[in-house]
Amino acid sequence: MCYSEAFGAELPSINVFYNEIKEVISSLECVFWINGVALPIILCAGFGMNIGCLIMIRFKGLKAQGESSTHRLLQGLVVCDLLIMVLSVYSDVEPAIRARVSLDKIRDTILGDCEAVINLRATIESYKDNNGRAFEIGAN
């Protein structure tokens, strides 16, 4: 079934597809950059703040000659927060980096194919004669 029969429109040119594919891939790269670069920076800052809080809570509890239940609760909350952050690195950052590698492979394949088709079309256009017909193979 033809594209025009199925969708009621003409098939867009390869240049339109090429530009749309590049736009989608650049949008995905932005998302992967946020997950693969910005999120780890935020997580490192969070790790630093949590470890700093844990040290401050620990020293304050030692100065008070024994730990109160409040200090134990705060220590437990900070340790749980650190564990949650470690799990978020595993669940968010690692898949984003893996997906980024897959996107690079897809981008190279799809964009390479589109560029090959565009180059082939330009080559065919350069072989056309003045009447707009391509030279026939084996013609004199």
N, CA, C and O atoms as CSV, one atom per row, in Angstrom:
chain,resi,resn,atom,element,x,y,z
A,1,MET,N,N,0.850,-1.174,0.000
A,1,MET,CA,C,0.000,0.000,0.000
A,1,MET,C,C,0.892,1.232,0.000
A,1,MET,O,O,1.881,1.299,0.730
A,2,CYS,N,N,0.540,2.181,-0.807
A,2,CYS,CA,C,1.322,3.402,-0.904
A,2,CYS,C,C,1.112,4.271,0.329
A,2,CYS,O,O,0.078,4.212,0.993
A,3,TYR,N,N,2.120,5.072,0.606
A,3,TYR,CA,C,2.042,6.003,1.724
A,3,TYR,C,C,0.886,6.972,1.536
A,3,TYR,O,O,0.170,7.281,2.488
A,4,SER,N,N,0.702,7.453,0.310
A,4,SER,CA,C,-0.354,8.439,0.056
A,4,SER,C,C,-1.732,7.828,0.244
A,4,SER,O,O,-2.646,8.515,0.697
A,5,GLU,N,N,-1.908,6.543,-0.094
A,5,GLU,CA,C,-3.197,5.887,0.121
A,5,GLU,C,C,-3.453,5.661,1.605
A,5,GLU,O,O,-4.585,5.792,2.070
A,6,ALA,N,N,-2.419,5.328,2.335
A,6,ALA,CA,C,-2.590,5.029,3.759
A,6,ALA,C,C,-2.837,6.284,4.582
A,6,ALA,O,O,-3.683,6.278,5.476
A,7,PHE,N,N,-2.118,7.350,4.296
A,7,PHE,CA,C,-2.188,8.536,5.139
A,7,PHE,C,C,-2.799,9.739,4.450
A,7,PHE,O,O,-2.955,10.784,5.082
A,8,GLY,N,N,-3.148,9.633,3.189
A,8,GLY,CA,C,-3.768,10.739,2.481
A,8,GLY,C,C,-2.823,11.892,2.215
A,8,GLY,O,O,-3.263,13.029,2.050
A,9,ALA,N,N,-1.535,11.617,2.172
A,9,ALA,CA,C,-0.550,12.670,1.918
A,9,ALA,C,C,0.614,12.067,1.150
A,9,ALA,O,O,0.816,10.852,1.133
A,10,GLU,N,N,1.357,12.933,0.527
A,10,GLU,CA,C,2.540,12.477,-0.200
A,10,GLU,C,C,3.658,12.163,0.786
A,10,GLU,O,O,3.733,12.746,1.868
A,11,LEU,N,N,4.503,11.257,0.403
A,11,LEU,CA,C,5.656,10.896,1.218
A,11,LEU,C,C,6.631,12.073,1.255
A,11,LEU,O,O,7.037,12.574,0.207
A,12,PRO,N,N,7.012,12.519,2.468
A,12,PRO,CA,C,7.959,13.634,2.544
A,12,PRO,C,C,9.310,13.245,1.941
A,12,PRO,O,O,9.635,12.063,1.835
A,13,SER,N,N,10.066,14.224,1.559
A,13,SER,CA,C,11.371,13.953,0.950
A,13,SER,C,C,12.352,13.446,1.998
A,13,SER,O,O,12.135,13.589,3.202
A,14,ILE,N,N,13.427,12.856,1.516
A,14,ILE,CA,C,14.447,12.324,2.422
A,14,ILE,C,C,15.091,13.438,3.238
A,14,ILE,O,O,15.527,13.203,4.365
A,15,ASN,N,N,15.157,14.649,2.684
A,15,ASN,CA,C,15.731,15.773,3.432
A,15,ASN,C,C,14.880,16.118,4.650
A,15,ASN,O,O,15.410,16.458,5.708
A,16,VAL,N,N,13.559,16.030,4.497
A,16,VAL,CA,C,12.663,16.296,5.624
A,16,VAL,C,C,12.862,15.235,6.699
A,16,VAL,O,O,12.968,15.555,7.883
A,17,PHE,N,N,12.915,13.958,6.278
A,17,PHE,CA,C,13.167,12.884,7.241
A,17,PHE,C,C,14.503,13.087,7.945
A,17,PHE,O,O,14.602,12.935,9.162
A,18,TYR,N,N,15.509,13.424,7.184
A,18,TYR,CA,C,16.853,13.613,7.731
A,18,TYR,C,C,16.848,14.706,8.793
A,18,TYR,O,O,17.412,14.523,9.872
A,19,ASN,N,N,16.217,15.837,8.499
A,19,ASN,CA,C,16.169,16.943,9.460
A,19,ASN,C,C,15.366,16.580,10.699
A,19,ASN,O,O,15.744,16.949,11.810
A,20,GLU,N,N,14.258,15.859,10.523
A,20,GLU,CA,C,13.451,15.461,11.677
A,20,GLU,C,C,14.190,14.452,12.547
A,20,GLU,O,O,14.127,14.522,13.774
A,21,ILE,N,N,14.887,13.517,11.917
A,21,ILE,CA,C,15.657,12.537,12.680
A,21,ILE,C,C,16.759,13.236,13.468
A,21,ILE,O,O,16.982,12.914,14.636
A,22,LYS,N,N,17.453,14.190,12.843
A,22,LYS,CA,C,18.497,14.932,13.552
A,22,LYS,C,C,17.921,15.704,14.733
A,22,LYS,O,O,18.550,15.779,15.789
A,23,GLU,N,N,16.736,16.277,14.566
A,23,GLU,CA,C,16.104,17.036,15.649
A,23,GLU,C,C,15.730,16.124,16.816
A,23,GLU,O,O,15.959,16.469,17.976
A,24,VAL,N,N,15.157,14.966,16.509
A,24,VAL,CA,C,14.785,14.019,17.568
A,24,VAL,C,C,16.026,13.530,18.301
A,24,VAL,O,O,16.033,13.454,19.530
A,25,ILE,N,N,17.069,13.200,17.557
A,25,ILE,CA,C,18.290,12.703,18.188
A,25,ILE,C,C,18.939,13.780,19.049
A,25,ILE,O,O,19.449,13.470,20.126
A,26,SER,N,N,18.935,15.027,18.612
A,26,SER,CA,C,19.515,16.092,19.436
A,26,SER,C,C,18.690,16.315,20.703
A,26,SER,O,O,19.251,16.637,21.751
A,27,SER,N,N,17.370,16.150,20.623
A,27,SER,CA,C,16.535,16.257,21.824
A,27,SER,C,C,16.847,15.132,22.799
A,27,SER,O,O,16.951,15.357,24.005
A,28,LEU,N,N,16.995,13.919,22.272
A,28,LEU,CA,C,17.337,12.782,23.132
A,28,LEU,C,C,18.722,12.946,23.745
A,28,LEU,O,O,18.934,12.577,24.900
A,29,GLU,N,N,19.662,13.494,22.986
A,29,GLU,CA,C,20.995,13.729,23.531
A,29,GLU,C,C,20.949,14.715,24.687
A,29,GLU,O,O,21.707,14.575,25.647
A,30,CYS,N,N,20.077,15.705,24.611
A,30,CYS,CA,C,19.917,16.661,25.707
A,30,CYS,C,C,19.414,15.954,26.957
A,30,CYS,O,O,19.910,16.198,28.056
A,31,VAL,N,N,18.426,15.075,26.789
A,31,VAL,CA,C,17.888,14.323,27.928
A,31,VAL,C,C,18.969,13.436,28.526
A,31,VAL,O,O,19.116,13.373,29.747
A,32,PHE,N,N,19.728,12.749,27.673
A,32,PHE,CA,C,20.778,11.875,28.176
A,32,PHE,C,C,21.902,12.676,28.814
A,32,PHE,O,O,22.543,12.198,29.750
A,33,TRP,N,N,22.151,13.880,28.330
A,33,TRP,CA,C,23.162,14.719,28.952
A,33,TRP,C,C,22.726,15.100,30.361
A,33,TRP,O,O,23.529,15.088,31.295
A,34,ILE,N,N,21.449,15.438,30.507
A,34,ILE,CA,C,20.942,15.804,31.831
A,34,ILE,C,C,21.061,14.622,32.782
A,34,ILE,O,O,21.533,14.777,33.909
A,35,ASN,N,N,20.634,13.434,32.334
A,35,ASN,CA,C,20.695,12.260,33.202
A,35,ASN,C,C,22.116,11.758,33.404
A,35,ASN,O,O,22.433,11.236,34.473
A,36,GLY,N,N,22.974,11.903,32.409
A,36,GLY,CA,C,24.310,11.342,32.502
A,36,GLY,C,C,25.355,12.280,33.064
A,36,GLY,O,O,26.415,11.826,33.495
A,37,VAL,N,N,25.083,13.592,33.073
A,37,VAL,CA,C,26.076,14.549,33.553
A,37,VAL,C,C,25.535,15.369,34.725
A,37,VAL,O,O,26.147,15.411,35.793
A,38,ALA,N,N,24.403,16.010,34.526
A,38,ALA,CA,C,23.875,16.897,35.566
A,38,ALA,C,C,23.433,16.119,36.803
A,38,ALA,O,O,23.701,16.541,37.928
A,39,LEU,N,N,22.760,14.989,36.604
A,39,LEU,CA,C,22.289,14.205,37.749
A,39,LEU,C,C,23.438,13.687,38.612
A,39,LEU,O,O,23.335,13.768,39.836
A,40,PRO,N,N,24.529,13.160,38.046
A,40,PRO,CA,C,25.643,12.750,38.912
A,40,PRO,C,C,26.264,13.910,39.687
A,40,PRO,O,O,26.698,13.733,40.825
A,41,ILE,N,N,26.308,15.097,39.077
A,41,ILE,CA,C,26.849,16.253,39.801
A,41,ILE,C,C,25.952,16.588,40.989
A,41,ILE,O,O,26.438,16.855,42.088
A,42,ILE,N,N,24.645,16.571,40.762
A,42,ILE,CA,C,23.702,16.836,41.854
A,42,ILE,C,C,23.828,15.768,42.933
A,42,ILE,O,O,23.804,16.079,44.124
A,43,LEU,N,N,23.961,14.504,42.516
A,43,LEU,CA,C,24.101,13.418,43.486
A,43,LEU,C,C,25.395,13.540,44.285
A,43,LEU,O,O,25.401,13.266,45.485
A,44,CYS,N,N,26.486,13.946,43.645
A,44,CYS,CA,C,27.744,14.125,44.376
A,44,CYS,C,C,27.607,15.234,45.417
A,44,CYS,O,O,28.097,15.102,46.539
A,45,ALA,N,N,26.945,16.317,45.047
A,45,ALA,CA,C,26.704,17.392,46.016
A,45,ALA,C,C,25.847,16.876,47.166
A,45,ALA,O,O,26.096,17.211,48.324
A,46,GLY,N,N,24.838,16.062,46.852
A,46,GLY,CA,C,23.997,15.476,47.901
A,46,GLY,C,C,24.770,14.535,48.799
A,46,GLY,O,O,24.576,14.532,50.015
A,47,PHE,N,N,25.656,13.727,48.206
A,47,PHE,CA,C,26.499,12.844,49.017
A,47,PHE,C,C,27.352,13.662,49.980
A,47,PHE,O,O,27.457,13.340,51.163
A,48,GLY,N,N,27.957,14.720,49.458
A,48,GLY,CA,C,28.793,15.567,50.303
A,48,GLY,C,C,28.015,16.188,51.451
A,48,GLY,O,O,28.491,16.210,52.586
A,49,MET,N,N,26.825,16.691,51.163
A,49,MET,CA,C,26.007,17.297,52.224
A,49,MET,C,C,25.568,16.257,53.247
A,49,MET,O,O,25.585,16.527,54.448
A,50,ASN,N,N,25.176,15.069,52.785
A,50,ASN,CA,C,24.739,14.035,53.724
A,50,ASN,C,C,25.879,13.538,54.604
A,50,ASN,O,O,25.692,13.323,55.801
A,51,ILE,N,N,27.049,13.357,54.022
A,51,ILE,CA,C,28.186,12.909,54.827
A,51,ILE,C,C,28.584,14.002,55.814
A,51,ILE,O,O,28.927,13.711,56.960
A,52,GLY,N,N,28.539,15.266,55.369
A,52,GLY,CA,C,28.798,16.367,56.288
A,52,GLY,C,C,27.796,16.396,57.434
A,52,GLY,O,O,28.180,16.608,58.585
A,53,CYS,N,N,26.525,16.188,57.137
A,53,CYS,CA,C,25.504,16.142,58.193
A,53,CYS,C,C,25.755,14.977,59.139
A,53,CYS,O,O,25.616,15.116,60.354
A,54,LEU,N,N,26.124,13.834,58.584
A,54,LEU,CA,C,26.383,12.661,59.417
A,54,LEU,C,C,27.557,12.912,60.358
A,54,LEU,O,O,27.513,12.515,61.523
A,55,ILE,N,N,28.603,13.565,59.864
A,55,ILE,CA,C,29.761,13.882,60.711
A,55,ILE,C,C,29.366,14.876,61.794
A,55,ILE,O,O,29.738,14.706,62.955
A,56,MET,N,N,28.615,15.913,61.427
A,56,MET,CA,C,28.195,16.910,62.421
A,56,MET,C,C,27.300,16.290,63.489
A,56,MET,O,O,27.447,16.580,64.676
A,57,ILE,N,N,26.379,15.442,63.065
A,57,ILE,CA,C,25.485,14.789,64.034
A,57,ILE,C,C,26.293,13.894,64.959
A,57,ILE,O,O,26.041,13.855,66.163
A,58,ARG,N,N,27.250,13.184,64.412
A,58,ARG,CA,C,28.057,12.257,65.202
A,58,ARG,C,C,28.883,13.014,66.238
A,58,ARG,O,O,28.922,12.617,67.402
A,59,PHE,N,N,29.551,14.110,65.828
A,59,PHE,CA,C,30.367,14.862,66.773
A,59,PHE,C,C,29.517,15.565,67.821
A,59,PHE,O,O,29.930,15.671,68.976
A,60,LYS,N,N,28.368,16.034,67.450
A,60,LYS,CA,C,27.492,16.685,68.418
A,60,LYS,C,C,27.009,15.675,69.449
A,60,LYS,O,O,26.881,15.999,70.630
A,61,GLY,N,N,26.742,14.450,69.003
A,61,GLY,CA,C,26.308,13.403,69.926
A,61,GLY,C,C,27.418,12.987,70.872
A,61,GLY,O,O,27.149,12.661,72.028
A,62,LEU,N,N,28.679,12.991,70.400
A,62,LEU,CA,C,29.799,12.624,71.264
A,62,LEU,C,C,30.059,13.700,72.307
A,62,LEU,O,O,30.441,13.385,73.434
A,63,LYS,N,N,29.862,14.952,71.956
A,63,LYS,CA,C,30.062,16.038,72.915
A,63,LYS,C,C,29.005,16.008,74.014
A,63,LYS,O,O,29.248,16.473,75.127
A,64,ALA,N,N,27.854,15.470,73.705
A,64,ALA,CA,C,26.757,15.455,74.673
A,64,ALA,C,C,26.869,14.271,75.628
A,64,ALA,O,O,25.939,14.016,76.394
A,65,GLN,N,N,27.992,13.536,75.601
A,65,GLN,CA,C,28.216,12.395,76.493
A,65,GLN,C,C,27.110,11.364,76.369
A,65,GLN,O,O,26.403,11.064,77.331
A,66,GLY,N,N,26.980,10.846,75.197
A,66,GLY,CA,C,25.955,9.825,74.960
A,66,GLY,C,C,24.991,10.313,73.896
A,66,GLY,O,O,24.722,11.507,73.768
A,67,GLU,N,N,24.491,9.378,73.154
A,67,GLU,CA,C,23.613,9.742,72.053
A,67,GLU,C,C,22.156,9.722,72.507
A,67,GLU,O,O,21.714,8.810,73.205
A,68,SER,N,N,21.441,10.732,72.100
A,68,SER,CA,C,20.011,10.760,72.384
A,68,SER,C,C,19.273,10.066,71.247
A,68,SER,O,O,19.858,9.746,70.213
A,69,SER,N,N,18.007,9.843,71.450
A,69,SER,CA,C,17.213,9.198,70.399
A,69,SER,C,C,17.100,10.099,69.167
A,69,SER,O,O,16.960,9.607,68.047
A,70,THR,N,N,17.160,11.407,69.372
A,70,THR,CA,C,17.106,12.333,68.248
A,70,THR,C,C,18.338,12.180,67.365
A,70,THR,O,O,18.231,12.170,66.139
A,71,HIS,N,N,19.499,12.061,67.986
A,71,HIS,CA,C,20.725,11.873,67.211
A,71,HIS,C,C,20.693,10.551,66.458
A,71,HIS,O,O,21.099,10.487,65.298
A,72,ARG,N,N,20.221,9.511,67.100
A,72,ARG,CA,C,20.139,8.210,66.424
A,72,ARG,C,C,19.162,8.267,65.248
A,72,ARG,O,O,19.423,7.704,64.185
A,73,LEU,N,N,18.046,8.948,65.449
A,73,LEU,CA,C,17.067,9.087,64.374
A,73,LEU,C,C,17.665,9.856,63.194
A,73,LEU,O,O,17.512,9.446,62.043
A,74,LEU,N,N,18.347,10.972,63.477
A,74,LEU,CA,C,18.968,11.753,62.410
A,74,LEU,C,C,20.041,10.949,61.677
A,74,LEU,O,O,20.138,11.012,60.451
A,75,GLN,N,N,20.843,10.197,62.425
A,75,GLN,CA,C,21.864,9.365,61.785
A,75,GLN,C,C,21.215,8.318,60.883
A,75,GLN,O,O,21.673,8.081,59.766
A,76,GLY,N,N,20.157,7.700,61.370
A,76,GLY,CA,C,19.453,6.696,60.571
A,76,GLY,C,C,18.854,7.296,59.308
A,76,GLY,O,O,18.910,6.687,58.240
A,77,LEU,N,N,18.281,8.491,59.430
A,77,LEU,CA,C,17.701,9.152,58.260
A,77,LEU,C,C,18.767,9.520,57.228
A,77,LEU,O,O,18.555,9.364,56.025
A,78,VAL,N,N,19.903,10.004,57.701
A,78,VAL,CA,C,20.971,10.373,56.771
A,78,VAL,C,C,21.534,9.130,56.083
A,78,VAL,O,O,21.809,9.159,54.883
A,79,VAL,N,N,21.707,8.043,56.831
A,79,VAL,CA,C,22.201,6.799,56.227
A,79,VAL,C,C,21.191,6.281,55.202
A,79,VAL,O,O,21.582,5.838,54.123
A,80,CYS,N,N,19.899,6.331,55.526
A,80,CYS,CA,C,18.873,5.909,54.558
A,80,CYS,C,C,18.898,6.798,53.320
A,80,CYS,O,O,18.742,6.310,52.201
A,81,ASP,N,N,19.094,8.088,53.514
A,81,ASP,CA,C,19.177,9.002,52.381
A,81,ASP,C,C,20.375,8.666,51.496
A,81,ASP,O,O,20.277,8.714,50.270
A,82,LEU,N,N,21.498,8.330,52.112
A,82,LEU,CA,C,22.672,7.930,51.334
A,82,LEU,C,C,22.395,6.658,50.538
A,82,LEU,O,O,22.811,6.554,49.385
A,83,LEU,N,N,21.708,5.701,51.129
A,83,LEU,CA,C,21.368,4.466,50.414
A,83,LEU,C,C,20.427,4.745,49.245
A,83,LEU,O,O,20.578,4.168,48.168
A,84,ILE,N,N,19.458,5.630,49.463
A,84,ILE,CA,C,18.538,5.997,48.381
A,84,ILE,C,C,19.302,6.664,47.238
A,84,ILE,O,O,19.010,6.419,46.067
A,85,MET,N,N,20.271,7.498,47.573
A,85,MET,CA,C,21.061,8.154,46.531
A,85,MET,C,C,21.898,7.145,45.747
A,85,MET,O,O,22.045,7.276,44.531
A,86,VAL,N,N,22.445,6.144,46.429
A,86,VAL,CA,C,23.207,5.101,45.730
A,86,VAL,C,C,22.292,4.348,44.775
A,86,VAL,O,O,22.675,4.066,43.640
A,87,LEU,N,N,21.091,4.021,45.226
A,87,LEU,CA,C,20.145,3.330,44.352
A,87,LEU,C,C,19.721,4.211,43.178
A,87,LEU,O,O,19.482,3.705,42.081
A,88,SER,N,N,19.626,5.515,43.396
A,88,SER,CA,C,19.247,6.392,42.286
A,88,SER,C,C,20.359,6.471,41.245
A,88,SER,O,O,20.086,6.623,40.054
A,89,VAL,N,N,21.607,6.369,41.688
A,89,VAL,CA,C,22.702,6.315,40.717
A,89,VAL,C,C,22.541,5.069,39.859
A,89,VAL,O,O,22.687,5.126,38.638
A,90,TYR,N,N,22.244,3.954,40.493
A,90,TYR,CA,C,22.092,2.704,39.743
A,90,TYR,C,C,20.861,2.744,38.839
A,90,TYR,O,O,20.905,2.253,37.711
A,91,SER,N,N,19.765,3.323,39.327
A,91,SER,CA,C,18.519,3.257,38.556
A,91,SER,C,C,18.373,4.370,37.520
A,91,SER,O,O,17.612,4.206,36.566
A,92,ASP,N,N,19.068,5.486,37.669
A,92,ASP,CA,C,18.906,6.613,36.745
A,92,ASP,C,C,20.124,6.860,35.862
A,92,ASP,O,O,19.998,6.983,34.643
A,93,VAL,N,N,21.273,6.930,36.461
A,93,VAL,CA,C,22.465,7.335,35.724
A,93,VAL,C,C,22.984,6.208,34.837
A,93,VAL,O,O,23.285,6.433,33.665
A,94,GLU,N,N,23.090,5.016,35.374
A,94,GLU,CA,C,23.642,3.898,34.603
A,94,GLU,C,C,22.814,3.586,33.355
A,94,GLU,O,O,23.395,3.403,32.286
A,95,PRO,N,N,21.468,3.518,33.445
A,95,PRO,CA,C,20.694,3.306,32.213
A,95,PRO,C,C,20.815,4.462,31.217
A,95,PRO,O,O,20.778,4.245,30.006
A,96,ALA,N,N,20.959,5.678,31.721
A,96,ALA,CA,C,21.108,6.821,30.816
A,96,ALA,C,C,22.412,6.720,30.032
A,96,ALA,O,O,22.451,7.032,28.842
A,97,ILE,N,N,23.469,6.288,30.693
A,97,ILE,CA,C,24.748,6.138,29.998
A,97,ILE,C,C,24.667,4.997,28.991
A,97,ILE,O,O,25.180,5.116,27.879
A,98,ARG,N,N,24.022,3.884,29.372
A,98,ARG,CA,C,23.858,2.759,28.454
A,98,ARG,C,C,23.007,3.162,27.245
A,98,ARG,O,O,23.318,2.797,26.112
A,99,ALA,N,N,21.936,3.913,27.494
A,99,ALA,CA,C,21.067,4.364,26.403
A,99,ALA,C,C,21.797,5.352,25.500
A,99,ALA,O,O,21.559,5.381,24.292
A,100,ARG,N,N,22.667,6.143,26.064
A,100,ARG,CA,C,23.448,7.095,25.268
A,100,ARG,C,C,24.335,6.352,24.263
A,100,ARG,O,O,24.454,6.763,23.109
A,101,VAL,N,N,24.949,5.266,24.707
A,101,VAL,CA,C,25.789,4.472,23.807
A,101,VAL,C,C,24.934,3.877,22.691
A,101,VAL,O,O,25.340,3.874,21.529
A,102,SER,N,N,23.750,3.375,23.044
A,102,SER,CA,C,22.846,2.824,22.023
A,102,SER,C,C,22.393,3.906,21.053
A,102,SER,O,O,22.298,3.661,19.850
A,103,LEU,N,N,22.115,5.095,21.562
A,103,LEU,CA,C,21.695,6.201,20.701
A,103,LEU,C,C,22.797,6.582,19.718
A,103,LEU,O,O,22.518,6.893,18.560
A,104,ASP,N,N,24.045,6.560,20.175
A,104,ASP,CA,C,25.151,6.861,19.264
A,104,ASP,C,C,25.208,5.862,18.116
A,104,ASP,O,O,25.440,6.244,16.969
A,105,LYS,N,N,24.996,4.584,18.420
A,105,LYS,CA,C,25.004,3.564,17.366
A,105,LYS,C,C,23.852,3.786,16.390
A,105,LYS,O,O,24.036,3.708,15.175
A,106,ILE,N,N,22.664,4.064,16.927
A,106,ILE,CA,C,21.492,4.292,16.075
A,106,ILE,C,C,21.692,5.541,15.222
A,106,ILE,O,O,21.392,5.543,14.029
A,107,ARG,N,N,22.200,6.599,15.845
A,107,ARG,CA,C,22.409,7.849,15.113
A,107,ARG,C,C,23.371,7.643,13.953
A,107,ARG,O,O,23.116,8.104,12.840
A,108,ASP,N,N,24.468,6.954,14.209
A,108,ASP,CA,C,25.440,6.730,13.138
A,108,ASP,C,C,24.832,5.922,12.002
A,108,ASP,O,O,25.103,6.194,10.832
A,109,THR,N,N,24.012,4.932,12.336
A,109,THR,CA,C,23.402,4.092,11.306
A,109,THR,C,C,22.361,4.863,10.506
A,109,THR,O,O,22.421,4.899,9.277
A,110,ILE,N,N,21.402,5.482,11.203
A,110,ILE,CA,C,20.295,6.158,10.516
A,110,ILE,C,C,20.784,7.366,9.731
A,110,ILE,O,O,20.449,7.526,8.557
A,111,LEU,N,N,21.571,8.212,10.373
A,111,LEU,CA,C,22.036,9.410,9.674
A,111,LEU,C,C,22.981,9.053,8.533
A,111,LEU,O,O,22.992,9.718,7.497
A,112,GLY,N,N,23.770,8.004,8.726
A,112,GLY,CA,C,24.632,7.556,7.634
A,112,GLY,C,C,23.827,7.086,6.437
A,112,GLY,O,O,24.162,7.393,5.293
A,113,ASP,N,N,22.747,6.328,6.709
A,113,ASP,CA,C,21.884,5.872,5.617
A,113,ASP,C,C,21.198,7.043,4.927
A,113,ASP,O,O,21.108,7.073,3.699
A,114,CYS,N,N,20.714,8.003,5.703
A,114,CYS,CA,C,20.058,9.176,5.107
A,114,CYS,C,C,21.040,9.968,4.243
A,114,CYS,O,O,20.700,10.405,3.144
A,115,GLU,N,N,22.256,10.147,4.751
A,115,GLU,CA,C,23.254,10.874,3.967
A,115,GLU,C,C,23.596,10.123,2.686
A,115,GLU,O,O,23.809,10.742,1.643
A,116,ALA,N,N,23.649,8.790,2.756
A,116,ALA,CA,C,23.937,7.999,1.554
A,116,ALA,C,C,22.829,8.167,0.516
A,116,ALA,O,O,23.105,8.287,-0.677
A,117,VAL,N,N,21.567,8.176,0.975
A,117,VAL,CA,C,20.447,8.357,0.041
A,117,VAL,C,C,20.481,9.757,-0.565
A,117,VAL,O,O,20.241,9.917,-1.762
A,118,ILE,N,N,20.772,10.759,0.238
A,118,ILE,CA,C,20.855,12.131,-0.273
A,118,ILE,C,C,21.979,12.242,-1.302
A,118,ILE,O,O,21.802,12.867,-2.347
A,119,ASN,N,N,23.125,11.643,-1.012
A,119,ASN,CA,C,24.247,11.667,-1.967
A,119,ASN,C,C,23.902,10.911,-3.244
A,119,ASN,O,O,24.263,11.344,-4.338
A,120,LEU,N,N,23.201,9.780,-3.112
A,120,LEU,CA,C,22.795,9.016,-4.291
A,120,LEU,C,C,21.834,9.823,-5.149
A,120,LEU,O,O,21.944,9.842,-6.375
A,121,ARG,N,N,20.884,10.494,-4.489
A,121,ARG,CA,C,19.940,11.328,-5.235
A,121,ARG,C,C,20.672,12.455,-5.966
A,121,ARG,O,O,20.347,12.765,-7.112
A,122,ALA,N,N,21.653,13.066,-5.310
A,122,ALA,CA,C,22.423,14.133,-5.958
A,122,ALA,C,C,23.228,13.589,-7.135
A,122,ALA,O,O,23.358,14.257,-8.160
A,123,THR,N,N,23.768,12.385,-6.993
A,123,THR,CA,C,24.517,11.774,-8.093
A,123,THR,C,C,23.605,11.493,-9.273
A,123,THR,O,O,23.973,11.754,-10.418
A,124,ILE,N,N,22.417,10.961,-9.007
A,124,ILE,CA,C,21.458,10.691,-10.085
A,124,ILE,C,C,21.058,11.989,-10.770
A,124,ILE,O,O,20.967,12.037,-11.997
A,125,GLU,N,N,20.820,13.040,-9.994
A,125,GLU,CA,C,20.457,14.338,-10.573
A,125,GLU,C,C,21.577,14.871,-11.458
A,125,GLU,O,O,21.316,15.507,-12.479
A,126,SER,N,N,22.822,14.612,-11.069
A,126,SER,CA,C,23.935,15.121,-11.879
A,126,SER,C,C,24.072,14.370,-13.195
A,126,SER,O,O,24.663,14.895,-14.139
A,127,TYR,N,N,23.535,13.140,-13.283
A,127,TYR,CA,C,23.609,12.357,-14.515
A,127,TYR,C,C,22.429,12.594,-15.454
A,127,TYR,O,O,22.392,12.034,-16.550
A,128,LYS,N,N,21.482,13.402,-15.046
A,128,LYS,CA,C,20.333,13.664,-15.920
A,128,LYS,C,C,20.746,14.556,-17.082
A,128,LYS,O,O,21.612,15.422,-16.952
A,129,ASP,N,N,20.102,14.321,-18.226
A,129,ASP,CA,C,20.391,15.172,-19.383
A,129,ASP,C,C,19.466,16.389,-19.375
A,129,ASP,O,O,18.736,16.610,-18.408
A,130,ASN,N,N,19.496,17.155,-20.419
A,130,ASN,CA,C,18.712,18.387,-20.482
A,130,ASN,C,C,17.212,18.143,-20.460
A,130,ASN,O,O,16.459,19.028,-20.056
A,131,ASN,N,N,16.759,16.979,-20.879
A,131,ASN,CA,C,15.329,16.684,-20.897
A,131,ASN,C,C,14.810,16.195,-19.550
A,131,ASN,O,O,13.624,15.893,-19.421
A,132,GLY,N,N,15.674,16.112,-18.552
A,132,GLY,CA,C,15.241,15.672,-17.229
A,132,GLY,C,C,15.204,14.168,-17.088
A,132,GLY,O,O,14.672,13.659,-16.101
A,133,ARG,N,N,15.762,13.430,-18.057
A,133,ARG,CA,C,15.796,11.974,-17.969
A,133,ARG,C,C,17.199,11.542,-17.580
A,133,ARG,O,O,18.190,12.164,-17.963
A,134,ALA,N,N,17.258,10.469,-16.818
A,134,ALA,CA,C,18.566,9.904,-16.491
A,134,ALA,C,C,19.065,9.139,-17.696
A,134,ALA,O,O,18.274,8.550,-18.433
A,135,PHE,N,N,20.363,9.143,-17.902
A,135,PHE,CA,C,20.933,8.390,-19.022
A,135,PHE,C,C,20.628,6.917,-18.842
A,135,PHE,O,O,20.720,6.383,-17.736
A,136,GLU,N,N,20.270,6.273,-19.917
A,136,GLU,CA,C,19.963,4.849,-19.851
A,136,GLU,C,C,21.258,4.057,-19.902
A,136,GLU,O,O,22.204,4.416,-20.603
A,137,ILE,N,N,21.274,2.979,-19.147
A,137,ILE,CA,C,22.460,2.124,-19.127
A,137,ILE,C,C,22.574,1.421,-20.471
A,137,ILE,O,O,21.592,0.859,-20.956
A,138,GLY,N,N,23.730,1.441,-21.067
A,138,GLY,CA,C,23.974,0.776,-22.340
A,138,GLY,C,C,23.555,1.587,-23.544
A,138,GLY,O,O,23.700,1.124,-24.675
A,139,ALA,N,N,23.041,2.785,-23.335
A,139,ALA,CA,C,22.630,3.617,-24.479
A,139,ALA,C,C,23.857,4.241,-25.118
A,139,ALA,O,O,24.858,4.496,-24.447
A,140,ASN,N,N,23.774,4.482,-26.403
A,140,ASN,CA,C,24.911,5.070,-27.131
A,140,ASN,C,C,24.912,6.571,-27.016
A,140,ASN,O,O,25.794,7.231,-27.565
